Amino acid sequence: MTLRFADIRAGYPRRRAVLGGEGHLVEGRLEAGRLTAIVGPNGAGKSTLLRVLAGVHRPEGGRVWIEPEGLDVRSARATVWARRLALIPQRGGPAFDYRVGEVVALGRFASGVAGVGRLVGEALDRVGLASLANRRFGELSAGQQQRVAVARALVQLAETTSDPWADLSGRVLLADEPIAALDPAWISATMGRLRQAARAGAAVGVVLHDLSAAATWADDAIALSADGAVAHAGKASDVLTSARLEPVFGCELVSGEVSGVRVLTPAGTR
């Protein structure tokens, strides 16, 4: 299974096109079983692309679909798409101050409530928040709220089987800066959960500003340039290099390896 997108042009009222302007083609794919990092400078359209892929932002042109069955985000019923694809947003929670368990349970709105209690409990346990199920969402820190969003996405994609996340074939998981507010331990744990989803068969796309995290965890990468074009796409080891990304970000980057972990970071003041 592959989530494909082609000829995307997207923007917002009274603004230039964020993606696909000035004749640029925005196209690419997220492959099942692989974690794809989406990187680029501020304003390049990373979050917009993720919202287009999720079907929550309607592009001015282009197409998003799942191969091989040809399921198109524009024509598919919302409930059908929601059972196949989950989005972890960069920020934002429910409009009302629900309890944490209730927020996570919202992930089952398209699939029904069968077994939802068990799924919520197991998902919260996976993100280390099982003890806070009855806490008000608004009382949590930003990092804890982000982990709740991860749990909600897991519940959305889960099967009601003895091992709900063992087989995520045909599913898509998108995450917009899921580690921005997390401490080091939960950065590792959260990226590990996303990679586990990929290894279980899902196509996983993650917007990241942390290039070292992208280089460490991603199988593939898409780099967007400041003018809303795809500058590079392919295997992470080919895309996430200082030679390719320095022109994209407009700064000098240092790359290396520390204890077997790839590091890609700004060189500092020039």
C-alpha positions in Angstrom: 0.0 0.0 0.0 1.2 3.5 -0.9 -0.2 6.9 -0.1 0.4 8.9 -3.3 0.1 12.7 -3.9 0.7 14.5 -7.2 0.4 18.0 -8.6 -0.5 19.5 -5.3 -1.1 23.2 -5.1 -2.4 24.5 -1.8 -2.6 27.8 0.1 -4.9 29.9 2.2 -7.2 32.9 1.5 -5.4 36.2 0.8 -2.0 34.4 0.7 0.2 33.1 -2.1 0.2 29.4 -2.7 2.1 27.7 0.1 2.6 24.5 -1.9 3.1 24.2 -5.7 3.3 27.9 -6.5 5.3 29.3 -9.4 5.0 26.2 -11.4 6.5 23.8 -8.9 5.2 20.3 -8.8 4.6 18.9 -5.4 4.4 15.1 -5.6 5.6 12.1 -3.7 4.6 9.0 -1.8 4.5 7.4 1.7 5.3 3.7 1.5 3.7 1.1 3.7 6.2 -0.3 6.3 8.3 2.8 6.2 8.6 6.0 8.2 9.0 9.1 6.0 10.3 12.3 7.6 9.1 15.6 6.1 11.6 18.4 6.7 12.1 21.9 5.5 12.4 25.5 6.7 9.6 27.5 8.4 6.8 28.3 6.0 7.8 25.7 3.5 4.4 24.1 3.7 5.1 21.0 5.8 2.0 21.2 8.0 -0.1 22.2 5.0 1.1 19.1 3.1 0.2 16.9 6.0 -3.3 18.5 6.3 -3.8 18.0 2.5 -2.8 14.3 2.8 -5.2 13.9 5.7 -8.0 15.4 3.8 -8.6 18.2 6.3 -7.3 21.0 3.9 -8.7 21.0 0.4 -6.0 21.8 -2.1 -6.5 24.1 -5.1 -5.2 21.4 -7.4 -3.8 17.9 -7.3 -4.8 14.5 -6.0 -4.2 12.3 -3.0 -5.0 8.6 -3.1 -4.1 5.2 -1.8 -2.7 2.6 -4.1 -3.4 -0.1 -5.3 -7.2 0.3 -4.7 -7.3 4.0 -5.9 -9.1 5.3 -2.8 -9.1 9.1 -3.3 -9.2 11.5 -0.4 -11.7 13.8 -2.2 -14.2 11.2 -3.1 -14.0 8.8 -0.2 -16.5 9.1 2.6 -15.1 10.8 5.7 -15.8 7.8 7.9 -14.0 5.5 5.4 -11.0 7.7 5.3 -10.9 8.0 9.1 -10.7 4.3 9.5 -7.7 4.2 7.2 -5.8 7.4 8.2 -5.0 9.1 11.5 -3.5 12.6 12.0 -1.6 13.7 15.1 -1.8 17.5 14.9 0.9 19.9 15.9 -1.3 21.5 18.5 -4.8 21.9 19.5 -7.1 19.8 21.6 -10.9 19.3 22.0 -13.1 22.4 22.3 -14.3 21.2 25.6 -12.3 20.2 28.6 -12.8 16.5 28.4 -11.0 13.9 30.5 -7.9 12.3 29.0 -9.6 9.0 28.5 -12.5 10.7 26.7 -10.2 12.5 24.4 -8.4 9.3 23.4 -11.8 7.5 22.9 -12.7 10.2 20.2 -10.4 8.2 18.0 -13.1 5.6 17.6 -15.8 7.9 16.2 -15.7 6.3 12.8 -15.3 2.7 13.9 -17.8 2.4 16.7 -17.3 1.9 20.5 -16.8 -1.9 20.6 -13.9 -2.6 22.9 -13.1 1.1 23.2 -12.4 0.9 27.0 -9.7 -1.7 26.5 -8.2 0.2 23.6 -8.1 3.5 25.4 -6.4 1.8 28.4 -3.8 0.1 26.3 -3.0 3.1 24.2 -2.6 5.4 27.3 -0.3 2.7 28.8 1.8 2.8 25.6 2.4 6.6 26.0 2.9 6.4 29.8 -0.3 8.2 30.8 -2.5 5.3 32.0 -2.6 6.9 35.5 -4.0 10.2 34.1 -7.0 8.8 32.3 -9.4 10.7 34.5 -7.4 14.0 34.5 -8.8 17.0 32.6 -7.0 17.4 29.3 -6.5 21.1 29.9 -4.6 20.3 33.1 -1.8 18.5 31.2 1.5 19.9 30.1 2.0 20.5 26.4 4.2 17.4 26.2 1.6 15.3 27.9 -1.1 16.6 25.6 1.0 15.6 22.7 1.3 12.1 24.0 -2.5 12.0 24.4 -2.8 12.9 20.7 -0.5 9.9 19.9 -2.7 7.6 22.0 -5.8 8.9 20.2 -4.3 8.1 16.8 -3.3 4.6 18.0 -6.9 4.0 19.1 -8.2 5.3 15.7 -6.2 2.8 13.7 -6.4 -0.1 16.1 -8.1 -3.4 15.4 -10.3 -4.9 18.1 -8.2 -8.0 18.4 -6.0 -9.4 21.2 -3.1 -7.4 19.7 -4.7 -4.2 18.3 -1.6 -2.9 16.6 0.1 -6.0 15.4 -1.1 -5.5 11.8 -1.6 -2.0 10.5 -1.5 -2.9 6.8 -3.5 -0.5 4.7 -3.3 2.2 7.4 -1.7 5.7 7.2 -0.4 7.5 10.3 0.6 11.2 9.9 2.2 13.2 12.7 3.0 17.0 12.7 5.9 17.7 15.0 5.0 15.0 17.5 8.2 15.4 19.6 8.4 19.2 19.7 7.3 19.5 23.4 8.7 16.2 24.7 11.7 15.5 26.9 14.5 13.3 25.6 13.1 10.0 27.1 9.7 10.6 25.4 11.2 11.8 22.2 12.8 8.3 21.9 9.7 6.5 23.1 7.3 8.4 20.7 9.5 8.0 17.7 9.8 4.4 18.6 6.0 4.0 18.6 5.8 5.6 15.2 8.4 3.3 13.8 6.6 0.4 15.4 3.5 1.4 13.5 5.5 1.4 10.3 7.0 -2.0 11.0 3.4 -3.2 11.6 2.6 -2.2 8.0 1.4 1.4 8.2 2.6 4.2 5.9 3.9 6.7 8.4 4.7 10.4 7.6 6.2 12.7 10.3 6.9 16.4 10.1 10.1 17.1 12.0 12.3 20.1 12.7 14.8 18.0 14.6 17.1 16.8 11.8 19.0 14.5 14.0 15.8 12.7 15.0 14.8 12.5 11.4 18.2 11.0 10.4 18.0 8.6 13.3 14.4 7.3 12.9 13.3 7.8 9.3 13.5 5.3 6.4 12.7 7.9 3.8 12.6 11.6 3.7 10.9 14.5 1.8 12.6 17.9 1.9 10.5 20.9 1.1 12.2 24.2 0.0 11.1 27.6 1.2 9.2 28.2 -2.0 6.9 25.3 -1.4 8.5 22.8 -3.7 9.9 19.3 -3.2 13.6 19.8 -3.2 14.6 16.2 -2.5 12.8 12.9 -1.9 14.1 9.4 -1.4 15.9 7.3 1.2 16.6 9.2 4.3 20.3 8.4 4.1 20.4 10.1 0.7 18.2 13.1 1.5 19.2 13.9 5.1 22.8 15.0 4.4 24.5 18.4 4.9 25.3 18.7 1.2 21.6 18.4 0.2 20.0 20.3 3.1 22.3 23.3 3.5 20.8 25.0 0.4 17.3 24.1 1.6 17.8 25.7 5.0 20.3 28.3 4.0 22.8 27.5 6.8 25.8 25.3 7.4 25.1 21.9 8.8 27.3 19.5 10.6 26.7 15.8 10.3 28.3 12.8 12.0 27.6 9.8 14.2 27.8 9.5 18.0 27.6 6.1 19.6 25.9 4.7 16.5 23.3 7.6 16.3 23.3 10.0 13.4 23.6 13.7 14.2 22.7 16.5 11.8 22.7 19.9 13.3 23.4 23.6 12.6 27.1 24.5 12.7 26.5 27.5 14.8 27.1 31.2 14.2 28.9 31.8 11.0 
